[in-house]
Amino acid sequence: MTLPGIHPPTLNQIMDWICLLLDANFTVVVMIPEAKRLLINLYKFVKSQICVYSELNKIEVSFRELQKLNQEKNNRGLYSIEVLELF
């Protein structure tokens, strides 16, 4: 998808715009029955994104631990087997 203009908006700019739109029309969004589906979909989307970022954070921490273990292994020169669980 290509957007018009020289520089397409960043993800942060898009999120700021959506937040401003929701803030400005909060009472309308809450009061209109048709908006209930939109709010439910937004809630599900945000919840799924939180899960994704949580899992990515776990993977990042695991990689840091692997790097630390690799550096320790290189310093010791000993052979070892490391088991890492990503759950």
Residue pairs with C-beta under 8 A, 6 or more apart in sequence:
2 8
3 9
9 17
22 29
28 35
29 35
29 38
29 39
30 39
58 86
59 86
62 84
62 86
65 84
66 82
66 84
69 82
73 80
